[in-house]
Amino acid sequence: MKKLMLLGGIHYLLPVIEAAHRHGYYVITVDYVPNNIAHQYSDEFHNVSILDKDAMLNLAQELKIDGILSFGVDPGVITAAYVAEQMGLNFQCPYEVACILQDKSRFRQFLKDNNFNVPNAKGYLSKEEAIDDMEYYNWPVIVKPVDSAGSKGVMRVDDISQLSSAIDYALSESHNGHFIIEDFLEKEGNSSDCDSFTVDGKLVFCSFNDQLFDTKAINPYTPSAYIWPSTMPKWAQNELFNELQRLMTLLNVKTGVYNIETRLCKNGKPYIMEVSPRGGGNRLSEMMKHISGQDLIDNCVRAAVGDPIDEIQQPTYNGYWAEIILHSEYDGIFKSIEIDNRIEEKYLIEKDLWVREGEKVWRFTGANTTIGTLVLKFMSRKTMNSFLNSQQGIYKIKVCQSLDLDFKTKDSYKKKLSND
């Protein structure tokens, strides 16, 4: 029986565990949070920090694993690549490439050195160094941790007086104490965040979508919905596909799933924003199975342990799809969710709720505060857009903020879903 090690224990690992068990693999989950949900479904759990590469390598060697993934778990990617390389196991890319891709500063420099479209960007260790460098940028700028995902620690800065607090916020979410500042790129239309797949370095599955955002959320840079197919112009999608393939070739990547963020900007240029050798959060690979019929999760699991995979092709879309990221505007106790009857009767494909009545929920500071998803399918973009922009709301979440049952109702999509 082959052994697959999964780093982390979050909800996004459940379909990965299911796929592994379907093929008869023994699943080992590892992190330092024993109560994480994925550990309830794995065959074995070990309490080890996934940031400790050498401890993870020792454990993997002791357990004689056959494959390792950090699916949907950004902090574990470098460790997974390190363990795979040291043990001669399959992984999406070499360890050094993973280090480049997982560091926003190094990735921006790699793009610049190889003549990709890239904003002015620099990485810093100190606030003073960054403040002295402000004439380099075209304002406004955006400040981020170099090694954090899920839109955590991200802030737009329009005035230098805001810079110090933005740096503090970025550092509060950084694992290595580094942050990056870059020009804020104004989007033309919607940005894309989708999962893709390479086979021996060839980008055989490349998808694009539209990200939508909740402007009222405490973190307005965390996606609150996705729609497929993308409204990005075909010429921009084609150019991005060619540039992504050029990038994959330069990086000498192998076989596996990648989470890729791209956008077309108002300056007329398409940009590669992020590429990570892992499945994305927000169930993006699961959505691709719904939409295209191709199972990226099943194939990345098999690839990880060295088993043959399916023939994967560029995606085609059956209808118009939306994924709604359920979230609360408030910290409190979850009471209930109500879904518009028309949505539930005609368009709802799947409801995946991660909390029960009486459990704690947090306001939408990042992807880690998501409380579930809705998968919707429409037969026309016009119908889909009419619901996404509906003033009546797709869903309502009731949250109790105090012991006297003073319920607050979040009527999602009463507010405008923004492109900012």
N, C-alpha and C positions, 0 to 999 in steps of 0.2 A: 504494500500500500504506500503510495507516494504521500509525502508530507509537505503541506503548503503552510508557510508562516505568513500571517497577516499582521501588519503593524497597526496599532490602534484598536479601538473597540466601539466605534461610533455606528450609528444606524445605517450609514451607507455601505457598511460591510456585510449586511445581512444577505443581499442577493449574491455577493461574492462567495459567502459561505455556502449558500444554497447550491450555487453552480459547482463548487468544489465537491460537495457531498454527492451531487448528481453523478459525478465521474468517479466516485469512490475514493477521493483523496481525504487524508487525515488533516484536519485544520487546527493550527495552533495560533491563538491570538495573543498579542503581547502589548501591554502598556502599563502605566502605573495607577490606573483607575479600575480597581476590581469590579466596581458596580456598573461599568459600561455595558450597554445592552448586547453587544456582539459576543461577549464572553459567555453569555447564556446559551449560545448556539454553536460555539466552537467545540472541538473535542478536547482541547487542553488550553489552559491559560497560564501565562507567566507574568509576574509583576516585575517588570524591568522597564526603565525609561527608554523610549525609542530614540531619544537623542544621544544616548550613550552607544556609540558605534562599536567599541571594543567589547562591551558587555553583551551587546546583541550578537556580535560575531561568535563569542564564546558559547552563548546559548544555542545559536544555530548549529554550530559544529557539534556540540554535545547531543543535540536532538537529531542530527543527521538529516536536515531538511533537504527537500528536492527543489524548492522554489520559494520565492519571497516576493510580496507585493506590499505597497503602501497605498492602497486604493482609496482615494478620497481623503487621505490623511497627509496633508502637505508636510508637516514637520518630520515625518518618517522617511521621506523620499531619499535623502542623501544616505541615511543609514542603510536602507534597503539596497541601494546601488553598491554601497561599500561591501556589505555582506555578500551580495551576489558575486561581485568581482573577486573577492578573496576566496570564495568557495567554488568558483568556476560555474556558477549557475546562470541561467538566462535572466536578462533584465532588458528593459527598453533601451538602455544606453550605458556607455561606460561611466564609471564613478566620476571622473573629472568633468564629463559633460553634465551629469546631474548637478554637480557643484555650481557650474555656470548657470544652468537653467533655474536653479532654486535661489539664486542671489540676483535680485533685480538690478543691482548696480553692475555686476559682472555681465549679465545678459545684455543690458543696454550697451555696454562697451563692445561686446562681441558683435552685436548688430551694427554698430557704428563702424567698427574695423572692417566689416565685410560688406559695406555699402548698402545696407537695408535702410528703409525709412525709419528714422528714430528721432525723438525729441531731444532737446538739450537736457542732459541728465548727468548727475554725479552722485556718488555715494560718500557718506561722511561718518566719522566716529564722534565728532564733537560739535556742539551747537555753535561754538565760536567760529570754527572753520567754515561752517555753512553760512553764517550771517555775513562773514567777510567776502563771500563769493556771490552775492546776490545780483551783481551786474551781469553775470553770465547768462541769466535766464530771461525769457520772454514771459512777462507776468500776464495772468495769474500762474501760480505754480501748484503742484500737488506734492505732498509729503507722505511717504510711506515707509514702513519697515522694509528692509531688503529681503526678509525671510519669513514673511507672514502672508497667509492667504485668507480667503473669505471676507475680504474688504476690511479686515481688522486693522486699526491704527492708521487709516487713510483719511487725510483731510486736505481740502482745497484751501489755498491761502491767496487772498486778493491783495493784502497789504502786509508790508514787512512787520508791522506791529503785531500781527497774528502768528508770526513764524515761530517764536519761542514755544508757545503753547502747542502748536502743531507738531513740533519736534518732540516735545515731551510725550504727546499722545502716541506718536509713532514708536518711540522707544519703549513705551509701556507694553507694546504688543510684539516687540522684537525679541528673538531668542539670543542673538549674538551681539546686540548693542549697536548695530549699524542701521542707518536710515538713508533713504535716497530722496533727492529733490529733482523734479523734472518739470518741464513746461507742461501746462495743462492743455491738452489737445481737445479743441472743440469738435464734437462729433457732427457728422452729417448723417442724420437719421439715427439709427440705433446701433450700439455696439453688439458684438457677437461673443458668446462664451459657450463652446460646445466641445464634445469629445470626438476625437479622430483616432485612426489606427494606422500603424506602419507595419509592413512585412519586409524584413531584410532591408530596411531603410527606405522602402518605397511607400509613399503616402497613398494607400489603397482606399482609405475611407476618410473623406474630409468634409465636415459638415459646418454649416453656419446657421445661426438663429438671430433673433432679436431679443436683447435684454431690455426689460422694463424695470423702473425703479420707483420706490415709494418716497416721494419728496418730503413726507411728513415724518418719516422714520428718523430716529436719532442718528442713524448712519445712512445717509441718502445714497451711498455708493454700494450698498448691498442689494443685489438683484431681488426683486419681489415677484417677477414673472418672466417667462420665456415664451416666445412664439416661433413656430416653424411653418413654412419655409421663411427664410430671412428676406427682408425687404431691401437688403443691400444690393445695389446694382450688380448685374451679372459680370460686367467688366471688372469691377472691384473684387468680386469673389474669385474670378479667374486669375487676376494678378496676385491675390493673396495665396491662392493654391500654388501657383508657380514659385512664389517666394518661400512658402512653407516647405515645399519640396527641396528647394535650394538649401534652406536652412538644415533640413534633416540630412541632406547629403554632406554638408560641411561638418556637421556634428557626428557623423558616422553612427547614426542610431541603428537599432536592431528591430525587434518585433514587439509590439505591444500598444497599449492605449495611451493617448496623450490628451490632456486638457489644454485647449488653445483659446486664447482671447485675442480678438482682432477688432479693428474699427476703420471706417472711412471717415476722414476728417474734412472740415470745411475748407482746408487748403487744397483739396482735391487729391490728397494722397492717402492710400490705404496703409495701415500700420499693423505689424505684429506686436501685440502688447505683452502677452505672457504665453509661455509654452512650458508645461510641466509633465514629466514622465509618470503620470498617474491618471486614474479616472478622476473626473471632476466631482465636486459636491453637487448638491441639489438634484441628485438622481439623473444626471445628464446621460450617462450610458444606458440607463434603464429607459429613458425617453427615446433613445435612438432605436431600441428594440420595438417599442410601440410604433414608431413612425416609419421605420425602414424595414422592419422585420429581421434585421441583422443583430446578433447578440454579441456585442463587444465584450461584455463581462465574461461570458462563457469562453470566448476565445482568448482573452488575456489570462484567464486562470490556466487554461491548457498550455498556453505559450510559456507561462512561468515555470512549469514543471517539465517542459521539454516534450510535451505531447503534440501530435499534429493538430492543426486548426482548420477551420472551414475556409473555403475560398471567399474572401471578403471583397465586395465591390463598392463603388461610389454610391452613396445613398440616393434613393428616390423617395418622394414623400407621398403618402396615401392620405390626402386631405390636408386640412389646416389644423394645427395642434397648438395647444397652450398648456403650460405648466404653471400653476399658481403656487407661490411659496407662502404658506400660511404662517402668519406671525402676529404678534400682539404689539400694540403701541405702549403697553403698560407692563410694569412689573406687578405680579399679583398671582392669584389662584385661578386656574382655569375652571370655567363653569360649563360652557357649551359652545357649539358651533352650529350655525344655521346656514344652509346653502339655498340660494334662489331656486324655487321649484322648477322653473323652466330649464335651468342649467342641469339640475339633478335628473330630470326626466328625459332630456333629449341629448345632452352633450357630455355629461360626466362619464368618463371611462373608468376612473379610479380615484378613490379618496384614501389617503394614507395619513392618518392622524397619529401623532407620536406621544400625545399626552392624554391623560384621563381626567375626569372631573375630580377636582380637589388637589391636583398637582400644581406645583409652582411653574410659572412661565415668566420669561423676561422680555423686556422691550427689545426691539429689533436693532441690536448693536452690531450684528454680524451674522454670517450664515450659521454659526453655532447656536443661535437662539431661535432657529426655525422650529415650528411646532408641527409641521406636516406639509403635505402637498395635495393639490388637486390636478388631475390630468383630464383635459377637455379636448374633444375632437369636433370640428365643424366641417361642413362641406364647402364653405366659401369664406374668403377673407373678410368680406363685407359683414357677414353674420358674426364672425369672431370679433372683429373690431367693435361692432355695436355693443357686444356684451362687455368687452374689456373696458370700454369707455362709458359704460352704463352708469347713470346717476343713481340707480336703484341698488347697485351693489351686487357682487357675485356671492359674497359670504359675509357673515357677521360672527364675530368672536366675542363672547362675554367673559370678562375677567373681573374677579373680585379683588379690589385693592385694600379692603379692610375687613375686620371681623364682623362688622355690622352689615355685611353683604351689600355694600354699596357698589353695584356692578357697573362697570364701564363697558360700553359696546363699541367694538371696532368694526365699522362698516367699511370693509375694504373695497377699494375702487370707487367709493364715493369721491375720493380725491383723485386728482389727475395722475395717471401713470406717466411719469416724465422721462425725457431722454437725457436729462442732465447727469 
